[in-house]
Amino acid sequence: MAKNFRLKNLPAKVRFLDVLVIFLSIYLLGALLVDVFFHLPPETSSLLQIFDFVICAVFFLDFCIRFYQAENKLKFMKWGWVDLVASIPMVDFLRMGRLVRVIRILRIIKAFKSIKAFMDSFFVNKAEGTLNSALIIACMMVIFSSIVILQVENDPSSNITTAGDALWWAFVTITTVGYGDLYPVTLEGRLVAVILMTTGVGLFGTFTAFVASWFVKE
């Protein structure tokens, strides 16, 4: 009975997009605080701007899906306008839109008061839930590792110097492709690469196991 009570305000199954939006919202709040209190190098600011546009596109997609599925559109827009405004990128003439993202995060936390209830809903299908978790971790790792690599690769011989270099290196590394055109030369950068490669191996292992589960289940 208690479990049903905790789950009554949650959907029967939490979507991958729901969880992704939660993590991306937390990241954007952190990026907002860093942007306010710290002076960032130009390339780091450019990288954050790229991520901001991509994440806002995810937010807008989430808003469109939930607006389409809402039975009462006017009732949905009572709070849905917050989600719509939160999907506005961090451009200078819309800086006030950043504050609305804080409201969105508070709404998400209020909706999922019980972490256990949220996890129970997300892992209704354990194989699918595990794959979705791995994909979300991979997305967050690409974001954070590309930001970190720009900060630690300050050696004169480093070839990861721009936002595009960092993003390309992070994506290539986590997919375990390893072109070799870009590589870290500092100890800190190599540690980041080790973590990223390990995450990539785990991601593809999880994907392989998920595909295999299709063939063995009844």
N, C-alpha and C positions, 0 to 999 in steps of 0.2 A: 504493500500500500504506500509506504514512504517513497519507494522508488518511483511509483507511478505519479506521486505528487510532485516529485522533483522534475519529472519529464513532461508534465502536462503543458508547460509553456514553451516546450521545444518542439521542433518538427519531428516527425516520426524517424527521420534520418537526416543528420546534418550533412549538407552538401560539401563537396571539396571546395567550392567557391566561397562558402560561408567561412570556413576555417582560414582560407587564404586571405580573405578580406580582414579578418581579425589580426593576423600577423602583420600584414602590410600596414594596417592602421597604426599598430604599435610602432612599427619602424618609422612611419611618417611623423609620429609624435616626437620620436627621438631626433629625427632629422630636423624638425622644426626647432626644437630646443637648442641643438648644436648650431643651427644657422643664426639663432638669436644671440647666443652668448659667446660664440667663437668666430674668429676671422679665419675662414678657410682658404686654402690655396685655390687659384683659379681653376685648375684641372679637377680638383675634388668637387668644387661647386658645379662644374659642368657635368660631372658624373651624377651628382645628386639630382641635377635638373633632368637628366635622361631618365633616371629611375622614377622621378616624380611624374613625368608624362606617361610612362608605361603603366605605373600603378593607378593613376587617375583613369586611364582607359579601362583597367580592370574594374574599378569602382563604378564607372559609368555602365559597363556591361552588367554588373550585378544589379544596379538600380533598374535598368531596362527589363531584366528578367523578372525581378520581383514586382515591378509595376505591371507588367503584362499578366502575371499570375494573380494579381490582387483582384478579388471579386468586387470590392468597393474602391474605386480609384480615388475618390475624394477623401475617404477615410485614410487610405494609404498615404496620401500626400500630406496628412496632418504632421507626420514626422518624416515622410519620404523626401521632403524638400531639403532636409539636412543632408541626406545621402547624396542628393543631386548636387548641392553646392560643394560638398566635400570632394566631388570628382573634378572640381576645377583645378587645373595645374597651378603650381606656385609661381605665377608670373607677377611681376612687380605691381601692376595696376589692380591686381585682385588679391593683395596680401591679406585682406581681412577674411578671405575665404579660408585661410589656414586655421583660424580660430574655430570654425565650425567643425573641423575634423576632431577637435577635442571633444565636442558634444557627441559626435558619432561614436568615439571610443567609449565614452561613458554609457551610451545607450547599449553598446554591445556587451559591456561588462554587466550591466543590469539585466540584460536578457539571459545571460548565462551565469547565474549566481552560483550554481553548483558545478564545480569542475568535474566531479564524478558523473553527474547527470549528462554533461556535455560529452564526456568521453564515452559513456554508455551509448549515447545516440550516434556518435561518430563511428564507433566500432561495432555497429549492428552486423555488418559483414566484415569480419576480421581481416580477410585478405585484401579487400578493397580499401578498408581503413588504413591498413599498413602501407599500401602503395601510395595513397593520398598523402599520408604523413611524410613518406620519403620524398615525394615530389615537392611538398612545401618546404621541407628542410633544404632540399637542393636549391630552390629559388632563393631562400634567405641566405644560403651560403654563397651563392653567386653575388648577391648584393653586397654582403659584408666583406667578402674576401677581395672583391675588386676595389672597395673603398680602402681597406687596410693596405693592400699591396701598393697603392699610390703613396701611402704615408711612409712605409718602411723601405721602399726601393729608392733611397736617396743617394746611392753610390754613383759616382761619375760614370762608371761603366754600365750602369743599368740601362736596359732598352725598353722598360715599361715606364713611360714618362707622361702619357696622355690618358684622358678618360677612355678614349676608344681602345687604346692598348690594354688598359686594365680590364675592361669589360670583355674584350676578345680573349685575353689570357684566361680569365676566370671560367668562361664558357668552355673553351678548349680543354682546360685542365679537368673540369668536373666531368666532362664526357670521356675522359681518358684517351682522347685522340692524340694530343701532344705533338703539334706540328713542329715545335722547336724554334719557331721564328721569334717568339717572346719567351723569356724565362727569367726567374728571379736570381739575383747574384748575392743578395745579403742573406744572413742566417735567418733573420725574421721572415723574409720573403719565402725562403725554402720551407720553413715550418708551416706557413700558410698553405703552400702548395701541397705539402704532405697531408694536411687535414682535408683539403679540397679533393685530392685524388682518392683518399680513403672514403670520403662521402660519395664520390662518383661510383666507385666499385660497389659500395653498398646499395646505391640506387639501382644500378643495373641488375644486381643480384636479386633485389626485391622485385623488380619488374619481371625477371625470368621466372621467379617463383610464382608470381601472380598469374602469368600466362600458363604455367604448368598446372596450376590449380583448376583452370578451366577444363583440362582434359581428364582430371581424376575425379572431379565431383560428379555426383549422380545427376 
